[in-house]
Amino acid sequence: MNKISPVITIDGPTASGKGTVAHRVAKQLGFQYLDSGALYRLTALSALRKRVALDDEAALAALARVLPCRFVHGHVLLDEADVTDAVRAEAVGVAASQIAVLPAVRQALVELQVAFRVAPGLVADGRDMGTVIFPDASLKVFLTASAEARASRRYKQLIEKGISANMENLVKDLTERDARDSARAAAPLKPAPGAYILDTSEMTAEQAVQKVLGWYADACQPQA
């Protein structure tokens, strides 16, 4: 089933809107949704709860390989419990950074991501979905936006949550992160071969969703 289920990959830099667009596309198509960026945090949260040492690479990899997680209607579930807020805790983020450098954990999470490919289909968002995890995806999209547009979106999100923010610092942080992600040796951030590039700087989320759905409909048309 994994080999024949269609996959739409939506990659892009931080705050490009890929999560929102991917989730809405999945909902409209009735597909599964994968937020690949949350997997390290979920692994870390599970390890902390199960008291698995953060330097026990083998045990962490075993945990990651069969991580019982789902992404449903904007919520993150672990063992069927809603951990949407828990995965964003600072301690979980610190732990996630520690385990993200372990090769066995990274490989285990590759296997986990591939396992999300089930009928009727999957929409996966991240940074290397189209280049590394699903190179045979039915449709590959690289979502981008100017640093200013992305900083503005992040600023609004933070303010809505009651968190103070500075636009100038957000633009600087996003620009620096883009440079790091694009230059890293393992799975650098870049469009996959054959990917559609979608600049959302001047687009609403719904406009981006409709664009992706249109591309997918075209991709599904039988070749003459």
Sequence and secondary structure as in RCSB ss.txt:
>XXXX:A:sequence
MNKISPVITIDGPTASGKGTVAHRVAKQLGFQYLDSGALYRLTALSALRKRVALDDEAALAALARVLPCRFVHGH
VLLDEADVTDAVRAEAVGVAASQIAVLPAVRQALVELQVAFRVAPGLVADGRDMGTVIFPDASLKVFLTASAEAR
ASRRYKQLIEKGISANMENLVKDLTERDARDSARAAAPLKPAPGAYILDTSEMTAEQAVQKVLGWYADACQPQA
>XXXX:A:secstr
 TTTS EEEEE STTSSHHHHHHHHHHHHT EEEEGGGHHHHHHHHHHHHT  TT HHHHHHHHHT  EEEETTE
EEETTEE TTGGGSHHHHHHHHHHTT HHHHHHHHHHHHHT  TT EEEEESSIIIII TT SEEEEEE  HHHH
HHHHHHHHHHTT    HHHHHHHHHHHHHHHHH SSS S   TT EEEE TT  HHHHHHHHHHHHHHHHS   
